[in-house]
Amino acid sequence: MVKIEVIEKDDQYILNHCTKYLARESRDARHDFGQYAPGDERAAICEAWRFPVVDAHWDGSSATASYPYNDVTFVYDGRRAAPASVAVLGTFGPLHSPVPLRPLVFAGEPTGFFATTVRVPKGQVHTYKFAVDGVYALDPVNPQRTVLDNGEPWSRFFTDACTVPLSLSRTERDLLGRLVCHLLPFRLDENRRFIRGVYESLDRASRDEEFPLAYQLDDEVGTVNYIDKLIARQEQHHADDYHTCLKIIGEIMRSRFGGLDPATAPPEMYADLYRQMETEKVDGWDYSRYGSPRFFLLLLRRHAMTGAFVHPKHGGNSGAAGWMYLESRFRDTRDATLFDWRRALESPLGHSTDYRG
């Protein structure tokens, strides 16, 4: 049985992490780019994707022991209709053991917010619901939702360094892997050998220490996984761009490649496709389904470069391989690196004693 470990957080910590994102007064969907229906609670939230709050865990003594966990804070906004009790239950613990949320106070006055924090291992996906006065309900402020096999909708969250696919199908991920590979510097033979060499030269014990929570490196250093998580949470509004454009690109590449799997097409075919997308004139592109191939290319470039060099907790830069590449490339006249990233990170990735992830 999974034991739920409740982490005590003071009210100020929780309010600092949530109130600025719950401060918008308007619930008019016209003010929120039309992504929510009128009256939807999420239309009154500045950045709904931040809920629940997934933060670094610190046990007060050991960075190495703390690193494998996140503190996940569930927040319920009861300002409009104050409940008598709120609890949360989910797959992060026994479903028959709801965890109560406590009311938050500021300057001695009730705020209307309820919250609780639990410790959850990194690299996981969980579903949950609130029990509000005994009635089960979805988290009204979290935009992440999923439907289980029994047809029931649940709220969802994932912790840092998650590699479980959430947004993209296997076919979409394979094609996206080919697309981003040709946008990143690691496609060059010299750079590919460096990335592979860093990982494969380590024995198992060293690999586990140097690459915590990392899976086998590939030529795109986890960028596809980063994009999968990005469009599941903070850039969920771009999920349709990926689904639509990957389908169009797959159809085009399959047609140009004699009906074969586009993920196995030669690099030259992708280079030709990029050049055409830049000019907005792509042979075979269905402009009725997506009007600007160049916009998607720019979106993909931004996400690919960010994913290659982002903090590994966001799902890209697997095992900090992207940072190691920069560390090796940028050096001064004494051959000392100009990109000493380990000084800024916590153990076991780095050696900073102040940074907590």
HUSULLIN-V665969 format. One record per residue. N is the residue number from 1. RES is the residue in three letters. PSI is psi in whole degrees, 0 to 359 (NA if undefined). NEAR is the number of other ideal C-beta (glycine too) atoms within 12 Angstrom. Layout:
N|RES|PSI|NEAR, N|RES|PSI|NEAR
This chain:
1|MET|135|8, 2|VAL|127|19, 3|LYS|132|14, 4|ILE|123|29, 5|GLU|109|21, 6|VAL|130|26, 7|ILE|127|29, 8|GLU|119|17, 9|LYS|139|29, 10|ASP|160|17, 11|ASP|324|28, 12|GLN|319|16, 13|TYR|311|21, 14|ILE|316|36, 15|LEU|322|29, 16|ASN|327|20, 17|HIS|347|29, 18|CYS|327|37, 19|THR|326|28, 20|LYS|339|14, 21|TYR|351|28, 22|LEU|18|35, 23|ALA|346|16, 24|ARG|134|22, 25|GLU|327|13, 26|SER|135|19, 27|ARG|23|21, 28|ASP|117|17, 29|ALA|339|18, 30|ARG|338|13, 31|HIS|0|18, 32|ASP|35|25, 33|PHE|16|11, 34|GLY|12|13, 35|GLN|346|22, 36|TYR|150|26, 37|ALA|155|14, 38|PRO|133|17, 39|GLY|350|15, 40|ASP|130|22, 41|GLU|329|30, 42|ARG|342|35, 43|ALA|344|27, 44|ALA|13|27, 45|ILE|134|32, 46|CYS|309|21, 47|GLU|82|26, 48|ALA|334|33, 49|TRP|347|30, 50|ARG|358|27, 51|PHE|139|40, 52|PRO|164|43, 53|VAL|119|37, 54|VAL|113|41, 55|ASP|167|30, 56|ALA|148|29, 57|HIS|140|33, 58|TRP|119|26, 59|ASP|1|18, 60|GLY|354|11, 61|SER|319|9, 62|SER|118|17, 63|ALA|321|27, 64|THR|318|21, 65|ALA|331|16, 66|SER|332|27, 67|TYR|322|31, 68|PRO|1|28, 69|TYR|157|35, 70|ASN|153|36, 71|ASP|120|35, 72|VAL|118|44, 73|THR|119|42, 74|PHE|132|48, 75|VAL|131|44, 76|TYR|129|45, 77|ASP|106|37, 78|GLY|26|29, 79|ARG|329|23, 80|ARG|321|16, 81|ALA|96|16, 82|ALA|120|18, 83|PRO|160|25, 84|ALA|328|16, 85|SER|146|21, 86|VAL|136|36, 87|ALA|163|34, 88|VAL|139|45, 89|LEU|147|33, 90|GLY|184|38, 91|THR|355|25, 92|PHE|356|39, 93|GLY|181|28, 94|PRO|129|14, 95|LEU|343|22, 96|HIS|9|13, 97|SER|76|20, 98|PRO|145|27, 99|VAL|121|37, 100|PRO|142|24, 101|LEU|142|34, 102|ARG|150|28, 103|PRO|142|27, 104|LEU|145|36, 105|VAL|141|18, 106|PHE|126|18, 107|ALA|37|10, 108|GLY|359|8, 109|GLU|144|12, 110|PRO|141|17, 111|THR|341|26, 112|GLY|351|24, 113|PHE|147|37, 114|PHE|146|38, 115|ALA|157|45, 116|THR|155|38, 117|THR|132|36, 118|VAL|153|41, 119|ARG|129|33, 120|VAL|136|41, 121|PRO|148|29, 122|LYS|162|33, 123|GLY|21|27, 124|GLN|159|28, 125|VAL|136|34, 126|HIS|153|37, 127|THR|154|31, 128|TYR|164|41, 129|LYS|159|34, 130|PHE|149|37, 131|ALA|105|29, 132|VAL|111|27, 133|ASP|40|17, 134|GLY|356|14, 135|VAL|125|15, 136|TYR|137|22, 137|ALA|153|27, 138|LEU|157|30, 139|ASP|114|40, 140|PRO|345|33, 141|VAL|348|39, 142|ASN|119|45, 143|PRO|346|34, 144|GLN|120|34, 145|ARG|151|26, 146|THR|154|27, 147|VAL|124|13, 148|LEU|174|16, 149|ASP|334|8, 150|ASN|6|8, 151|GLY|359|8, 152|GLU|129|14, 153|PRO|141|19, 154|TRP|152|29, 155|SER|155|36, 156|ARG|150|35, 157|PHE|161|42, 158|PHE|151|40, 159|THR|176|36, 160|ASP|152|35, 161|ALA|29|40, 162|CYS|134|36, 163|THR|7|31, 164|VAL|125|24, 165|PRO|134|23, 166|LEU|326|32, 167|SER|327|34, 168|LEU|142|31, 169|SER|170|18, 170|ARG|318|15, 171|THR|318|22, 172|GLU|319|31, 173|ARG|321|31, 174|ASP|315|26, 175|LEU|319|36, 176|LEU|325|43, 177|GLY|319|36, 178|ARG|321|38, 179|LEU|313|43, 180|VAL|332|41, 181|CYS|324|33, 182|HIS|359|31, 183|LEU|350|34, 184|LEU|155|36, 185|PRO|346|28, 186|PHE|355|38, 187|ARG|338|27, 188|LEU|142|17, 189|ASP|316|13, 190|GLU|316|15, 191|ASN|325|26, 192|ARG|318|24, 193|ARG|323|18, 194|PHE|311|26, 195|ILE|314|39, 196|ARG|319|23, 197|GLY|321|17, 198|VAL|317|29, 199|TYR|312|31, 200|GLU|344|20, 201|SER|347|16, 202|LEU|144|20, 203|ASP|174|11, 204|ARG|317|11, 205|ALA|316|10, 206|SER|323|16, 207|ARG|317|23, 208|ASP|327|17, 209|GLU|317|19, 210|GLU|331|29, 211|PHE|58|32, 212|PRO|133|32, 213|LEU|15|35, 214|ALA|145|34, 215|TYR|178|24, 216|GLN|128|18, 217|LEU|147|35, 218|ASP|182|31, 219|ASP|345|34, 220|GLU|16|40, 221|VAL|43|47, 222|GLY|10|46, 223|THR|322|45, 224|VAL|319|44, 225|ASN|321|43, 226|TYR|313|45, 227|ILE|320|45, 228|ASP|318|40, 229|LYS|326|42, 230|LEU|314|37, 231|ILE|358|36, 232|ALA|341|33, 233|ARG|266|35, 234|GLN|333|26, 235|GLU|44|27, 236|GLN|334|28, 237|HIS|348|22, 238|HIS|5|29, 239|ALA|318|29, 240|ASP|327|19, 241|ASP|315|34, 242|TYR|314|35, 243|HIS|315|25, 244|THR|311|26, 245|CYS|324|39, 246|LEU|325|40, 247|LYS|315|26, 248|ILE|313|32, 249|ILE|320|42, 250|GLY|319|33, 251|GLU|318|25, 252|ILE|312|30, 253|MET|324|37, 254|ARG|321|22, 255|SER|319|21, 256|ARG|340|24, 257|PHE|25|25, 258|GLY|30|13, 259|GLY|1|13, 260|LEU|170|15, 261|ASP|120|16, 262|PRO|338|31, 263|ALA|345|26, 264|THR|7|18, 265|ALA|152|29, 266|PRO|155|18, 267|PRO|326|19, 268|GLU|326|14, 269|MET|324|27, 270|TYR|323|32, 271|ALA|318|19, 272|ASP|319|23, 273|LEU|317|40, 274|TYR|316|29, 275|ARG|319|19, 276|GLN|321|23, 277|MET|324|33, 278|GLU|329|20, 279|THR|359|16, 280|GLU|15|19, 281|LYS|89|16, 282|VAL|119|30, 283|ASP|122|21, 284|GLY|358|22, 285|TRP|134|30, 286|ASP|94|19, 287|TYR|344|19, 288|SER|338|8, 289|ARG|329|21, 290|TYR|117|28, 291|GLY|339|17, 292|SER|96|22, 293|PRO|331|32, 294|ARG|321|24, 295|PHE|316|20, 296|PHE|323|36, 297|LEU|317|31, 298|LEU|321|21, 299|LEU|315|32, 300|LEU|318|41, 301|ARG|316|24, 302|ARG|314|23, 303|HIS|322|38, 304|ALA|313|39, 305|MET|322|25, 306|THR|315|29, 307|GLY|330|39, 308|ALA|335|43, 309|PHE|14|31, 310|VAL|166|32, 311|HIS|134|30, 312|PRO|340|44, 313|LYS|340|39, 314|HIS|3|37, 315|GLY|349|44, 316|GLY|191|41, 317|ASN|53|39, 318|SER|126|43, 319|GLY|20|38, 320|ALA|24|39, 321|ALA|324|45, 322|GLY|320|40, 323|TRP|323|34, 324|MET|324|38, 325|TYR|313|34, 326|LEU|322|26, 327|GLU|322|25, 328|SER|332|25, 329|ARG|321|20, 330|PHE|104|16, 331|ARG|154|14, 332|ASP|187|10, 333|THR|342|6, 334|ARG|9|7, 335|ASP|22|10, 336|ALA|142|12, 337|THR|146|19, 338|LEU|2|15, 339|PHE|72|21, 340|ASP|76|20, 341|TRP|335|29, 342|ARG|335|21, 343|ARG|336|17, 344|ALA|354|20, 345|LEU|158|27, 346|GLU|164|30, 347|SER|145|24, 348|PRO|355|29, 349|LEU|315|33, 350|GLY|201|28, 351|HIS|23|17, 352|SER|137|18, 353|THR|359|16, 354|ASP|324|14, 355|TYR|137|22, 356|ARG|18|24, 357|GLY|NA|33
